[in-house]
């Protein structure tokens, strides 16, 4: 990530990642303290009220149904929100040269100038590297650009309000500013040149710390996901077992009642003949 991002993208991106990881850490802690990661099992048992019904039915004969009394419990998992940073990037094949596109020509982009924030085809890239204003720029390939997280690719070095490059930084509002933005920050103190804030950002300890925190967070999520998957599989097996037991009990009752009805009808036939003879 730090290999392809600009200093401004790294600085703002790190702040966003730190905020996200802090929120995710609190979410995981709430899961633990709230008991959401405790073991929950599905317990399937026949209601005790059914026992009296079975006893009444058994007075007409024998029904072999094993019953036990308890309740049916199912804890539904709370959906875990995806607080992790989205990293799926669009394919470089969809990147079109920004300069050619202005002339209504679709040319496949091969590089991205992160300072001018434009895509360049092979021909435009040659001219871009030779132009006096841009010959010191360092374009990167579209393939490397698309390796950046989506949220970081959206970080611009241009002020959207004034269409000018960011040159200053306001610590109070924690945001970059262009020269026109300064009028909105007249009461803010310690406004510094953005270059001072971004100097050596990629080699700073905060980058390494952020990488370590992300790796730790990823490991924690993998453990939680594996645990939840095992629980879901286990509960699904118990659920299917309970359903089969319920169906088997229902079939046993139906079979016996059908047999009981047939026996009664058989017993009624001689009586019917007797009354007919009378």
N, C-alpha and C positions, 0 to 999 in steps of 0.2 A: 504494500500500500504506500509506504513512505518513499518507495523507489520511483513511483510514477506521479504522485500528487505534488502540487505546488506547495510552497510554504504556507500560503494563506489557507489552502484546503486542509493541510495538516493541522494548523492551529485551530481553526473553527471545528474541523472534524473531531479532533481530540476532545474538545469541550462537549460536543454532542455525545460522543461515545462515553465519556466519563459520567454525564448526566444519565444516559440510558443504563449503564452498568450499575449505577447507584440505585436506580429505580428497580432494576431486575433483582438486585441483591435484597432490597427490602421486600419484594414480592416473594422471593424464595423463603426469607425469614418468616413472613406471614404464613406461608404454607406450612412451615414446620411448627410454629407456635399455635396455629389454628387447628392442628391435628389432621390436616388434609393429606398428609403423607403417611398416616398410620395405616395399619393393616385393616381392611374391611373385607369381610367375606359374605357372600350371598348364602343365606340359610333358608332352605326349602323344607317346610313341614306342613302337614295337613292340620287344618284348624281343629281344635278340640271339640267344637260344636258338632262336627261330623260324627263323633263317636256315638252320640245318642241316636242319630239317624241309623247308623250301622247296627246298633243293638236292636232297634225296632225291626229292621229288615231281617236280621238274623232269626227273629222269632218265626219266620216263615221257612227258614232253611239255613243253609250255611253259605256265607260269602267270605272267602279268604282274602282279606285286604289288610295289609300291615299299616297301621296308622300310628302317628305320634303327634303330640300337640305342641305347637309353638307358632311363632309368627314368621312372616316372610319379610326379610330386610334386604333392601338394595340401596346402596349409597351411590348416587350418581356423581361422576367426576365433574368437577368444575373445569370448564374449558380453560386451558392455559393459554394466555394471550401471548402472541408472538411479539416480545419486546426486543428480540434480537435485531440487529441491524440487517436490513435487506442488502444482499450482496450480488443478486442475480443481475448480470449486465446484458445489455442488448448486443446482438452479434455485430461484429465490425462490418459485415457485408451490407448493413443497412445505413452505414455512414456515407453521406454524400458530401462532396466538396462544397464548402460554403460559398466560395468565390464564384465557382461555376454556376451554382444554383441561382445566384443573383442575375445571371444572364440566361436563366431558364434552360440551363444545360445540366444534365445529371451525370456527374463523373464520380467514379468510385474514389472515396477518400483513402489515403494511405497513412497520413500523419494528422496530428492534432497539435496546434500551437496553443499551449495553455496560457500564454500571455495575451495573445490576441483573441483567444477563445473561438477559434475557427477550425474547421476541418479542411484539409488540403489534399488535392489529388497530386499525382506525381509531378505534373507539369507546374502547377501552382506552387508546390513545395520548393522547386528549384528556384523560382523567382523570389519566393519568400526568403530564402536563405541568402540571396544576393542583395536584396533591397537594403539601403542604408539604415532604415528605421527598424528592421527586423532581422538583420543578419546575425545579431548576437542572441536572438531567441533560441530556445532549445526545444523544438517540436519533438513529440514522442509518437510512436506508431499508434494507429488506432487500436491495434490488438492490446498494447499495454494500457492505453487509456481505458478500454473497456474492462480491464481487470480491477479498476477502482470500484468501490461500493457506489451504488446509485446515489445515495444522499451526498456523497463527497463530490461526485461529478456535477451535481447541481450547484455547488458553491462557486460563485462567480467573483472575479476580481474587479468587476465593474459595478458602480452604484446604479441601481435600477431607477432611482428618482431623478438623477442628474446625468446619467449616461457618461460618467467619468470614472477614471480609475481610482480605487481606494489608495490613499496615501497616508492616512492618519488612523489612530486607534483610540477609542474612548474607553478607559478602564471602568468607568462608572456604569455605563450601559453595556459594556462587554461587546462592542461592535466596531467594525471598521468604518471609516468615514472618508468621503472625498472632501475636496477643499470647500465645496459649497455646503456640505453637511455641517461644517464647523459652526455656522450661524445658529443651528439648532442646539448646539452643545456649548454655547457661550458660558453657561454657568457650571459646566463640568470642569473639573480640575484634572491635572496630570495627563492631558491629551498628549500622546507621544507619536513620533513618526512610526508608521507601520513597519518599516524596515527594521527598526530596533526591536520590535516585538517578535518579528519572524526570524530574526537572525539565529542560526544554529538550532532552529526548532526541531529539525529532523534528527539531530544527534543528541537531543536533550534527554534527560532522565525520564521525563514524563511520557515519552514515546515508549520506552522500554517498559515502564510501569503499566502503561495502558495495554500493551501487548500481553504482559503477564496476567493482568486482570481478565482480559478477554479469554485467554487460554484456560484459566481457572474456571471462569463462568461456563465455558463450553463443556468442560469435564463434568461440572455439576449438573448441567442440563442433560448430558448423556446418561448419567447415573439415574436421574429422576425419570427420564423417558423410558429407560430399560425397566425400571421398577414398576412404572405404571403399566407398561405393556404386559409384563408378567402378571400383574394383578387383573388386568382386563381379561387375559386368556384364562386365568384360573377361575374367575367369576363366571365367564361364559360357559365353561365346562359344567360348573355347578348349576348354572341356570338351566342348561339343556337337560341335565340329570333330573332336576326338579320338575320340568315340564313333562318329561317322559313318565315320571312317577305319577303325576296328576292324570295323565292320559291313561296310564295302565289302571289306575284306580277307577276312573270313569268307565273304562271298558269292562272291568270286572263287575261293577254295579249294574251296568246295562245288560251284560250277559245273564247275570243272575235274575234280574227282573223279567227279562224275556222268558227265561226258563220257568220262572214262577207263574207268569201269565199263561204259558202253554199248559202247565200242570193243572191250573185252575180250570182252564177250558176243557181239558180232558175229563176232569172230575165232574164237570157240569153236564157232559153228554149223557151219562146213564140217568141222571136225575131228569133230564129233559125227556128221554124216552119213557121213563116211568110216568111222568105227568101226562104225556101224550096217550099212554095206554088207559089212564084213568079217564 
